[in-house]
Amino acid sequence: MKCVDDFRLKFGSRELVPIIIGGMGVDISTAELALEAARLGGIGHISDAMVPTVSDRRFNTHFVKEKLKLYKYNVANIDKSPVRFDLGQLADATRMHVGSTMEAKRGDGMVFINCMEKLTMNAPRETLRVRLSAALDAGIDGITLSAGLHLGSFALIEDHPRFRDAKLGIIVSSLRALQLFLRKTARLNRLPDFIIVEGPLAGGHLGFAADDWQEYDLQTIVSEILLYLRAEQLDIPLIAAGGVFTGSDAVSFLESGAAAVQVATRFTVAHECGLPADVQQEYFKASEGDIEVNTISPTGYPMRMLKNSPAIGAGIRPNCEAYGYLLDGNGHCAYVDAYNREITLHPTARKVTVYDKTCLCTHMRNFDCWTCGHYTYRLKDTTRILSDGSYEILSAEHIFNDYQFSKDHKIALPTSLENVVG
Ligand SMILES: Cc1cc2nc3c(=O)[nH]c(=O)nc-3n(C[C@H](O)[C@H](O)[C@H](O)COP(=O)(O)O)c2cc1C
């Protein structure tokens, strides 16, 4: 019986452990987590979601405060179209986040950045160009395009000096999405360096409908895309993602032709993960019935999350003047519309509740939207219960090693300090 360590992900002349920790915004996949993956010979992701906010936390900058100061006059206004990002500041924040991460990188692995197209930031093309270019400027090893079809994203950076040397790839959930991407980017004569195929069991936003994700399965989509790549003689590494919970799950994809797996859920309970410790305990405690796929994300994509996420049903005032990452090119966000509808319906209420949409910026920023993978309910089987009744948080290294070396669907429990001592 094989383990993941029997395989390698080949990128040109480089060979990596075929384990990629997926991007988890907003700063759930921290630099520390990504750096561990790289140190251990795999690939880690940071995320550029709400990067000015992340930079304020990491480096004590004041990007959010400055933006809010500039647009404070607009807070009570329904029309959010005047609220714009300062592109220079966006570039600075990205360069700081990426630059300091890359400086700290050790080991043979790589660090990529996850860039979601759905963060339209009231100027989709301009802001995405800045985000991608600044990440390349600051030395990121690779970029993973996600949450969108990205039909124009390669073209935004075709003149960047690193356009052909950085590893650039995309997340797709169907062959159709991949074909569209390849067709639209054909004129650039630059294929993606990797394709992540994400199935319906993943965390975060899903590339399936909220009511039919059960009809799809990752293995089938992977096989379909592998066949297509072979038929077209496209030698691009395919990476399987979504519901790969054990090393043996990973092996079955590697044996069927995937070059690597991308995993995330198991790392949500790592020390290095950005989720606060009390939220990590919620992830451990969850049972299957506590997880749902809903449509409250203003992006229009379904999202999987814990049903007890504080973000669900909260009716907070939109914070677009400080954040505003989901404003489309015309200053619209589905949450702003939903909130204003409730305010109009309940003009005298001191507080409204909004169930159909959530203010994703604020709630993700505050770790109140507990997005998670389908198998979150199995996390409790990956650790021990401590004497105070809580679950033991794991090291990223422990989880990574378990993926890399475990066989027979076994999951190694941590060698708990508490258990060793007494
Ligand atoms: C908490 C959490 C947040 C996530 N956030 C993002 C994100 O911001 N962008 C993205 O492309 N994928 C996101 N994902 C998806 C992961 O990167 C990954 O592809 C997927 O969850 C892998 O499946 P697994 O969680 O079953 O291992 C997120 C996943 C989780 C669990």
The ligand as an ORCA input file, in Angstrom:
! r2SCAN-3c Opt
* xyz 0 1
  C     -12.058     27.837      6.094
  C     -11.880     27.752      4.603
  C     -11.745     28.909      3.856
  C     -11.546     28.835      2.476
  N     -11.346     29.990      1.769
  C     -11.051     29.937      0.457
  C     -10.713     31.110     -0.249
  O     -10.666     32.200      0.305
  N     -10.442     30.992     -1.585
  C     -10.449     29.782     -2.211
  O     -10.184     29.719     -3.416
  N     -10.739     28.641     -1.557
  C     -11.020     28.697     -0.233
  N     -11.258     27.533      0.447
  C     -11.136     26.232     -0.272
  C      -9.766     25.588     -0.018
  O      -8.714     26.376     -0.487
  C      -9.627     24.175     -0.582
  O      -9.532     24.149     -1.982
  C     -10.711     23.206     -0.175
  O     -11.339     23.536      1.024
  C     -10.107     21.799     -0.085
  O     -11.024     20.882      0.433
  P     -10.970     20.371      1.963
  O     -11.250     21.573      2.800
  O     -12.044     19.338      2.017
  O      -9.607     19.813      2.226
  C     -11.489     27.581      1.834
  C     -11.632     26.419      2.603
  C     -11.818     26.489      3.958
  C     -11.957     25.224      4.754
*
